[in-house]
């Protein structure tokens, strides 16, 4: 019985669970400014977050940190024209996208895109860690463009 409970408790989180963090409020402000293509100071699983304000108009507006099944998840919220998207980096091995996800390759990045409730969700890997980007009322083409953005190598993949 202890082995079964240990296995159940250690189940890997899903991409959909990570995407649901977008529905929660930020718990801290986002760092101000930028360092080129990156937000200053903020990192998750050793990875920096992109600065999208100048290039795409998405301004970092808040941050939250969570843990699901022992995996750290840091989410940065970005806003633009009344819309909000959430970019979560999940520590540890890759999360599996659901079977109904459509897979595409942009700028050399393999991105799976699907819907959860009224949100469009994109997921891809950066240095072995899952990244999850989601937004309600945001076209999949926007999420794909943001997910693939490397800023001429300034954003580590």
NORTA-V326498 format. One record per residue. N is the residue number from 1. RES is the residue in one small letter. OMEGA is omega in degrees with one decimal (none if undefined). Layout:
# NORTA-V326498
N:RES:OMEGA
N:RES:OMEGA
This chain:
# NORTA-V326498
1:x:179.8
2:x:178.7
3:x:179.4
4:x:179.2
5:x:177.8
6:x:179.3
7:x:179.7
8:x:-177.7
9:x:-175.9
10:x:179.6
11:x:179.9
12:x:175.2
13:x:178.9
14:x:175.1
15:x:179.6
16:x:176.4
17:x:178.3
18:x:179.6
19:x:-180.0
20:x:177.1
21:x:179.0
22:x:-178.9
23:x:-179.9
24:x:-179.7
25:x:172.2
26:x:178.4
27:x:179.1
28:x:176.3
29:x:174.6
30:x:177.1
31:x:179.6
32:x:174.4
33:x:-179.1
34:x:170.8
35:x:-175.9
36:x:-177.5
37:x:-173.9
38:x:169.4
39:x:-179.7
40:x:169.2
41:x:-170.9
42:x:177.8
43:x:174.5
44:x:-177.4
45:x:179.2
46:x:-176.1
47:x:175.6
48:x:175.4
49:x:-179.5
50:x:171.3
51:x:-174.1
52:x:-172.3
53:x:-175.7
54:x:-175.2
55:x:-172.5
56:x:-179.7
57:x:177.3
58:x:-177.0
59:x:177.1
60:x:-173.2
61:x:-179.0
62:x:-176.4
63:x:168.2
64:x:177.7
65:x:-178.9
66:x:173.5
67:x:175.6
68:x:-178.9
69:x:177.6
70:x:-179.9
71:x:176.8
72:x:178.4
73:x:178.3
74:x:-176.8
75:x:171.6
76:x:177.1
77:x:177.9
78:x:179.2
79:x:176.7
80:x:174.9
81:x:177.1
82:x:177.9
83:x:178.7
84:x:172.6
85:x:-179.1
86:x:-179.6
87:x:-178.6
88:x:171.7
89:x:-175.8
90:x:178.2
91:x:175.0
92:x:-176.0
93:x:-175.8
94:x:172.2
95:x:-179.2
96:x:176.1
97:x:178.6
98:x:-176.9
99:x:-179.2
100:x:-179.9
101:x:174.4
102:x:-177.6
103:x:177.5
104:x:177.1
105:x:178.1
106:x:178.4
107:x:178.8
108:x:-179.3
109:x:177.9
110:x:-175.0
111:x:174.1
112:x:-178.4
113:x:-177.6
114:x:179.1
115:x:171.7
116:x:-174.7
117:x:-178.8
118:x:-177.5
119:x:170.4
120:x:-175.1
121:x:173.5
122:x:176.7
123:x:-178.6
124:x:-179.2
125:x:168.4
126:x:-179.4
127:x:175.2
128:x:179.6
129:x:179.4
130:x:172.7
131:x:-178.3
132:x:-179.7
133:x:-178.5
134:x:177.3
135:x:175.0
136:x:178.8
137:x:178.7
138:x:-178.0
139:x:178.7
140:x:179.3
141:x:178.0
142:x:179.7
143:x:178.7
144:x:179.6
145:x:179.1
146:x:-178.8
147:x:-176.6
148:x:-175.3
149:x:-179.2
150:x:-180.0
151:x:178.2
152:x:176.4
153:x:-179.4
154:x:178.6
155:x:-176.2
156:x:177.8
157:x:none
